[in-house]
């Protein structure tokens, strides 16, 4: 079993008192993790019939069951000490005060202001952030209602029936995920489509389904410089111009961005630009103007309910004591898995097809935030940070990667997301879905011993030699951790609560690990290299500019293309 990497703290630097407390708290957590019984879960249930009641917590409408993990009472106490020693509450409060906690970009982090009432009074420096948020929400609402009422129409006078959101990363994943989760027949006169990949096969697949005369195009980009988005925006703009005439294209365009100069240069009228501020990180921007496609496709009321759901989770996070604060507890469980037990990955399995894009959204939210190797102070981190996050909807996942989760060599903690009541009339299907989700979690916990596997095969009449041959393959180790999140129903407010829960979990982990969860310098280098490589694909490979592999591949592609 891989042990978590532990490096000595950077030498020579005088530690702060908080640093000393944190180091001691980490040492206590890691010492508990090193005990022989630290991975066992079944004995915790055997010893405590009340474990579920004590480890399953309510936050808003969600029930979050942390009992199927090896966090014992002693481990929980040590983890809560860790949260205190790392100053989680003080950092949370600094975020809420609008302090520039995104230190490398000198920015505040105020996505919580996006879903708070105007009266909440959030401030970012001199600015009344709450007022700015609500001024934009008012514009978004007026625009949405005018489109729905047919007061804003396309160039030919037809009503809009489709909205195409062009954006990538945070300007795509959150809205695309929520639109898929919440869209129902008849909720609005518009269908939403999402174009992210610079691979024009994506656009070619979408194009035949759209009528330019009835399509409203939203260019979603915080920076309005992202290569993929700008290339796709130009393709789609050309398609509109070819069908409607260059001078009428603007009637089909709107933008969501912080870069008003660039939106103007692209030909988008200022009245059609919905702004937000640099204190909204891309992966936290679903609640900002970036969510406009949701308002258009789901209706304003649904968008407002989504924000209200997130707000309810914010209130819980901002006020609940650490020991009942569910995002904090989820983060502590993750720290236990990653740092005390050395589990370097986590799977997310929503047992609801409508949440199929939730794993993709969480991959960006968690890995772009927590995939960091230096602390806020710029020194190497002392222990492992963000785990690999991946997932697929259940039950499909059971027929792909769950084999490894049950019997592979390294445990992979799982988040099971269950929805108690469906929005379809097929009770038997929903029972099967829920039963499978619960069974997976139970199987991971319970495992199957050699005696059980032997008895099962004997009962099936297998000969002794065959039983002996198959036995090792049919044993499940058990004691594999999972968290189950139960939603009463999938609705705008419960989805808002769920996504905000994960956002705050990320915040807490950033505080525990001492990293900046709000920058993403790691995506820059590849972007920079792509420019010159693109030129070489067209004009020829520069001598000595690349490693042998990249140069060889460039040549091979050019040969295939007959260049
Ligand atoms: O992938 C890097 C990134 O900067 C993400 O953080 C962001 O969500 C995405 O690109 C899109 O950026 P923008 O909204 O500026 O186009």
Boltz pocket constraint, residues with backbone or C-beta under 6 A from the ligand:
constraints:
  - pocket:
      binder: B
      contacts: [[A, 167], [A, 168], [A, 169], [A, 170], [A, 171], [A, 220], [A, 221], [A, 222], [A, 223], [A, 224], [A, 225], [A, 226], [A, 229], [A, 282], [A, 283], [A, 368], [A, 520], [A, 523]]
      max_distance: 6.0
